[in-house]
Amino acid sequence: MRKITKALAPPPSFTDWVRRKPADQDENQWFEALYQQQQWGIVSDLSHCNAHEQFYLCAYCCDRITGDSADTVNEHVEARKLNRRRSLDHLNIVASCKTKKQCDAAHGSQPLPLTPLMSECETELRFKLSGRVEGLSDRAREAIRVLNLGDTEQNNKALIEKRKQLVDGLIWANYGDDPDQLQLEEDAELIRMLIDDLARPQNGKLEPFAPVLSNILRGRLAA
């Protein structure tokens, strides 16, 4: 995960929809009405706004999303069934990928104790060059389980392999060395430069899984 700062205002079309909520419907019912009434323009505005704010990375796995309905869904960090009153709260809605059996599709209505809205999401998850992720706290381990973020190949081999492949590609592009031979411990300044580069969007976008490699490199600095 990468810390998401909800600084952008929600799209005007969504704000207008919230204001139009009938008195006889609660927040969850009115959010569901977006889809029941096929208000696809509002749904699209919301997902594109969140994707833009997240530099076009999934809120959970940090893979590439476009904001389009083909690969992006409006995801409630605190599930609507757990807190119906936050169904229309833009601060509770992020853009997630639509990958089967992970992220939004795995979350469902389960409580999520560690979220991308918390700064600790960048320190309580530890990523490895193998593509696996490890939870450093009970809530991190639970978040990995809930979102199926790939702590073992048995749980999510596809994500682990994709993460490793793209992280290896980022290392080649930014460091120019064999990822298996990555030895940066002796050059802290180079590591810091790479972390800064990885956090710098190009044309409003971050590279897929760039926060994962940043996490790995920060681990090298702390070692």
N, C-alpha and C positions, 0 to 999 in steps of 0.2 A: 504494500500500500504506500501511497504518498499522501501527506497531509493536504487536505483540501480546505482552502479558505473561502467560505461563501461570501464573497465581497460584491459580486454583481447583483443588481436588482433583477427580479424575475421578469420574464418577457411581459410586455403590456397586455398581450392577449390572455395570458394566464392570470394576471392580476385582475383583469376585467371579469374573467370567469369566476374567480373567487368571490368578487363583489356581488355577482349575480346569484349566489347561492340562495335558493328558496328557504324560508324559515322552517318549513316542515321537513327539511333534509339535513342530516348531519354532514360533517366534512368528508367522511369516507364515502357516503352515498353520492356526494357531488363530484368527488374525484372519479368514481366509477362511471358517472354520467358522461364524463369526457369521452369514454370509449363506447358506451352504450349509444350515445348520440353521434358517434363517429366524427368527433371534433378533431380531425387529424391535423389540422393546421395548428391548433393550440398545443396538441401533444408534440408535434414536430418542433414548434418554437421552444418548448420547455427542454426537450432533449438536446437541441442544438445549443441552447444557452448554457446548459450544464456541461456539455462536451467541450465547448469553447473555454469555459472556466477551468476545466480539468486538463487543458492542453491536449485534448483528444486522446486521453488515456482512460481506460476503465477504472472506476473508483476503487476497485478491489484488486484485480490481478495486474493492472497497469499495461495490458495489451492495447493495441490501437483500436479506437472506435472512431466513427465518422459523425455521429449524431443522427444519422439516418436510421429509419426503422429496420433496415436490413440487419444491422449489427448492434443497435443501441436501444436500451429500454430505460424508462424513468423508474428508478429504484428508490424505495423508501428505506432509509437507514434504520429507523425504528419502524418496524412493520406496522402496517395499517391495522391489522387485527389486534395488535398489542396496544396501540394508542390511536384510536380513530380520529382524535382531535388534531393530530399532526398530519393528516392525509393531504391537506392543502398547504402545509407549511413548506415553503420553498427551501428553508434551511435544513429540511429533513429529506430532501430529494436530490439524488445524484444520478449521474449517467453511468450505467453498467453495461458491460458486454452481454450478449445473448447466448454465450457458449453453454451448451448443454451440461448439466450436472455440476456447474460451478457458478460462483458469483451470484447474480440475481436468481438464477434458476435453482441454486442450492439453498439460498437464504430462506426463501419462503416466509413463514411467520415466526421463525425462531428468534429469540433474543440474540443480539450481537453485542458482546461486552466490550470489544475493541473495534473502533470504526475509523474510517479515513478522515473523520472530522476531528479526531484527537491527534495531537502532536506525537503521542507515544506510539502511534502505529508505525512510526519510522524507526523506533528504537527497540520495541518489544518483539519485532519479527527479525529474524536473521536469515538472510539468503546466502546460498552457497553456489560456487561455480558449477556444481553438479546439476543445478536447476531446482534443487529442493529448498524448502523453507522450513525453518524451525521456530517454534514459539518459545520465547524466553520468560513468559509468565503464564499463569493459568488462563487469564483472559485471552492472551494471544493464541494459546493452543486451542481454546474453544472457538475463536474467530476463524482459525485455519480450518477446523473441522466443519463449522457451519457453512463456510463459503467454499470448502473443498479446494484449498489453494495449493495442494501438492506437497504435503510433508513426506509422503512415501509414494513410490511408483504404483503401489497397489491402489492407492486412493485416486491419484490423478496423473497417470504416466504421460498423457498427452500434453498437459500443461508443463510438467517438469521438462520434457524434451524440447518443447517450443521455447521455454524460458532459457534453457541452456544454449540453444542454437542462436537466439537473438542476442543474448548477453555476450556470447563468444564473438558475434559479429560486431558488437559495439566495442569490444576490446581491440579487435583488429583495426577498426576504423579510428579509434582514439589513441591507441597505444602502439599499434603496429607490431605486435608480438604474438606468439602462440599462446592462446588462453591457458593451456595446460602448463605453461612455463611462466605464468604471471608472477613476478617477484618484484614487488614495489615497496616492500617494507623499508628498504634503505633510502627511499627517495620520497619523503613525506610531502615535499613541495609539489612534486609531479602528481601525487595522488590528489592533493587539494585542487590543483588545476583541472584535473580530469573531472572531479566532482562538480566543480563550478561549470565546466563545459556541458556536462550532462544535464544540469539543472537549467540551462539556458535554452528557451524555446526558439526554434527556427520557424519563421512564418506562423507563429502562434501555436506550434506543435512541439511536443517532446517526442523523442524516439521511443518506440515501444520497449517497455521494460527498462528504460533508462534509470528510473528510481531503484530498480533491483540492483543494477551494477553500482549505483551510488552507495547503496546499503552495504554491498560487499566491500567496496573500497574504504568506507568508513570503518568497517570492521578491521581492515588491515592497519589503519591508523591507530586504532585502539589496542591492537595486539602488542 
